[in-house]
Amino acid sequence: MEPAAPQDPRIAVVTGAGSGIGRAVALELLAAGWSVALAGRRVEALEETASLASARGGATLCVRTDVARPDDVAALFAAVRERFGRLDLLFNNAGTFGPGGVPVEELPYDAWRHVVDTNLNGAFLCAQAAFRQMKEQEPRGGRIINNGSISAHAPRPHSVAYTATKHALTGLTKSLSLDGRPYRIAVGQIDIGNAATDMTARMQSGILQANGELASEPVMDVADVARTVRHMAELPLEANVQFATVLATNMPYVGRG
């Protein structure tokens, strides 16, 4: 039996869609004709993303969501089912750096817990909800793309919480990819280095390096990340980009430290 043709329009959930990479990916998908549920903690920011998307085609749904709260995640995916009837893509993007530049021996437990709850537990909760929807819908299947980081491979100084969660996210990606095989659920990860957003403004002003020096680092246009996510998203479910690394060409990653 031939695989079912993709639905048109296809339906995506983008977490952290109120700014940065999440906003850029949402706008890229909308411009390509996707309908997108915009999830994030700040309703005003989500509505701004929706406003920017108004001329790009595709339908939007803004849902205030704290991905670390199971009830919020359940409400998000229930709203998507009610509005669109199915789900073709989850871009698991919401995340936080946590307090920057804090040595491990001084990191408060509450700060550690906040990063873990957002970056890891939030990603799990959203992936679990998407998995349930994709497994039961008809046609069955869909795609999950987790937003990892260069820090899923190599840490920056004083980044223990962020780095630990991003390494864990790689394990989540691999397990979901394996468990999704029987249900036509493809799971991959994009590891991003120095996309130009508000969260990475400090890269250009100077950031601590492994040798103890402060150095300015190059950044890349966030639109290049968005195009890469769209490419991964629009592959047929019989093909998968398991891991993609997209980074500013001259950033100190290869050979970092």
C-alpha positions in Angstrom: 0.0 0.0 0.0 1.4 3.4 -0.9 1.8 5.9 1.9 -0.9 8.5 2.3 -0.4 11.8 0.7 0.3 14.7 3.1 -2.7 16.8 4.1 -3.0 20.3 2.8 -2.7 22.5 4.7 -0.4 20.7 7.1 -0.7 21.5 10.8 2.2 22.4 13.1 2.7 23.3 16.7 5.6 25.6 17.4 6.5 26.1 21.1 8.4 29.3 22.1 6.7 30.9 19.1 6.6 34.4 20.6 10.2 35.4 19.7 13.5 34.3 18.3 13.9 30.9 16.5 10.3 29.9 17.3 8.9 33.0 15.7 11.1 32.7 12.6 10.2 29.0 12.1 6.5 29.7 12.6 6.6 32.5 9.9 8.6 30.3 7.5 6.0 27.5 7.8 3.1 29.9 7.5 4.6 31.4 4.3 4.8 27.8 2.9 1.1 27.3 3.5 1.2 25.5 6.9 -1.3 26.2 9.6 0.5 26.8 12.9 -0.5 26.7 16.5 1.7 29.3 18.3 2.5 28.3 21.9 4.3 30.3 24.5 4.0 31.9 27.9 3.4 35.5 26.7 0.1 36.0 24.8 1.1 39.4 23.6 4.2 38.0 21.9 2.2 35.2 20.3 -0.3 37.7 19.0 2.6 39.8 17.5 3.9 36.7 15.7 0.4 36.0 14.4 0.1 39.6 13.2 3.4 39.4 11.4 2.1 36.2 9.8 -1.1 37.7 8.6 0.2 38.5 5.1 1.9 35.1 4.7 -1.0 32.8 4.4 -1.9 29.9 6.6 -4.0 29.9 9.8 -2.7 30.6 13.2 -3.9 29.6 16.7 -2.4 31.4 19.8 -2.4 29.2 22.9 -0.8 30.5 26.1 1.4 27.6 27.3 4.0 27.0 29.9 5.5 23.7 28.6 6.7 22.8 32.1 3.1 22.5 33.2 1.3 19.2 32.2 -2.1 20.8 32.2 -1.0 23.6 29.9 0.5 21.1 27.5 -2.7 19.0 27.5 -4.8 22.1 26.9 -2.5 23.1 24.0 -2.9 19.8 22.1 -6.6 19.6 22.9 -7.0 23.1 21.3 -5.1 22.0 18.2 -7.3 18.9 17.8 -10.4 21.0 18.2 -9.3 23.7 15.7 -7.4 21.6 13.1 -8.4 18.0 13.7 -4.8 16.6 13.3 -1.1 17.3 13.8 1.7 16.9 11.3 4.6 18.6 13.0 5.8 19.5 16.5 8.7 21.9 16.6 9.8 21.4 20.2 11.6 24.8 20.6 10.7 26.4 24.0 13.8 26.7 26.2 15.8 28.8 28.5 19.5 29.4 29.2 18.9 30.0 32.9 21.3 32.2 34.8 24.3 32.8 32.7 27.9 32.7 34.0 27.1 31.1 37.3 29.7 28.6 38.5 28.3 25.1 39.3 29.0 25.5 43.0 27.0 28.7 43.2 24.0 27.6 41.0 20.8 27.7 43.1 18.7 24.5 42.9 15.7 26.5 41.9 17.5 27.8 38.9 18.7 24.3 38.0 15.2 23.0 38.3 13.7 25.8 36.2 16.0 25.0 33.3 15.4 21.2 33.6 11.6 21.7 33.8 11.6 24.0 30.7 14.2 22.4 28.4 13.8 18.7 29.2 10.5 18.1 31.0 8.7 20.5 28.7 10.1 18.9 25.6 9.1 15.5 26.9 5.5 16.6 27.8 5.0 18.1 24.3 6.5 15.2 22.5 4.4 12.8 24.5 1.2 14.7 23.7 2.2 14.9 20.0 3.0 11.2 19.9 -0.4 10.3 21.3 -2.1 12.5 18.7 0.0 11.3 15.7 -0.4 7.6 16.7 -4.2 7.8 16.8 -5.0 10.1 13.9 -5.9 9.1 10.4 -3.7 9.2 8.3 -1.4 8.0 11.1 2.0 9.6 11.7 3.8 13.0 11.8 7.1 14.5 12.7 8.7 15.9 15.8 11.8 18.2 15.5 13.6 18.9 18.8 15.6 22.1 19.1 18.9 20.9 20.6 22.0 23.2 20.6 25.7 23.2 20.0 25.7 22.6 23.7 24.3 19.2 23.1 27.8 18.4 21.9 30.2 20.8 23.7 29.6 23.0 26.7 30.3 26.7 27.4 31.9 27.6 30.7 29.4 27.9 33.6 26.5 26.4 31.7 25.9 23.1 33.5 22.1 23.2 33.6 21.6 24.2 30.0 24.3 21.8 28.7 22.9 18.9 30.8 19.4 19.4 29.4 20.6 19.7 25.8 22.6 16.5 26.1 19.5 14.8 27.6 17.4 16.1 24.7 19.6 14.1 22.3 18.7 10.9 24.2 15.0 11.9 24.1 15.3 12.4 20.3 16.9 9.0 19.8 14.4 7.2 22.0 11.4 8.9 20.4 12.8 8.2 16.9 13.0 4.5 17.7 9.6 4.3 19.4 8.0 6.2 16.6 8.9 3.7 13.8 5.8 1.5 14.0 3.5 4.6 13.8 5.1 6.6 11.0 6.4 9.2 13.5 9.7 10.6 12.4 11.8 12.4 15.0 14.9 14.5 14.5 16.9 17.2 16.1 18.4 20.5 15.0 21.5 21.8 16.9 21.9 25.5 16.4 24.9 27.7 17.0 24.6 31.5 17.3 21.5 32.3 15.4 20.9 36.1 15.8 18.1 36.6 18.3 17.6 38.6 21.5 18.9 35.6 23.4 22.2 35.6 21.6 22.9 39.3 21.6 25.6 38.8 24.1 27.6 36.7 21.6 28.6 39.8 19.7 29.4 41.9 22.8 31.7 39.3 24.2 31.2 35.9 25.9 33.4 33.8 28.1 35.5 31.2 26.2 37.0 28.0 27.5 40.4 29.6 27.9 39.0 32.2 30.3 39.0 35.1 27.8 36.0 37.1 26.6 35.6 37.1 22.9 33.0 38.4 20.4 31.5 35.6 18.3 29.9 35.7 14.9 26.2 35.1 14.5 24.0 34.0 11.5 20.6 35.0 10.3 17.8 33.2 12.2 16.0 32.8 8.8 18.7 30.3 7.8 17.7 28.2 10.8 14.0 28.5 9.8 14.6 27.3 6.3 16.5 24.3 7.6 13.6 23.4 9.9 11.2 23.7 7.1 13.3 21.4 4.9 13.3 18.8 7.7 9.6 19.3 8.2 8.6 18.9 4.6 10.4 15.6 3.9 8.1 12.6 3.4 7.7 10.5 6.5 9.8 7.8 4.8 12.8 10.1 5.1 14.3 11.8 8.2 17.0 14.2 9.1 18.1 12.5 12.4 20.5 15.3 13.4 21.3 18.6 11.7 23.9 21.1 12.9 23.4 24.7 11.7 25.9 27.3 12.9 27.6 30.6 12.2 30.5 29.4 10.0 33.3 31.0 12.1 32.0 30.5 15.6 34.3 28.6 17.9 32.6 25.2 18.0 34.9 22.8 16.1 37.9 22.8 18.3 36.1 24.7 21.1 38.2 24.5 24.3 
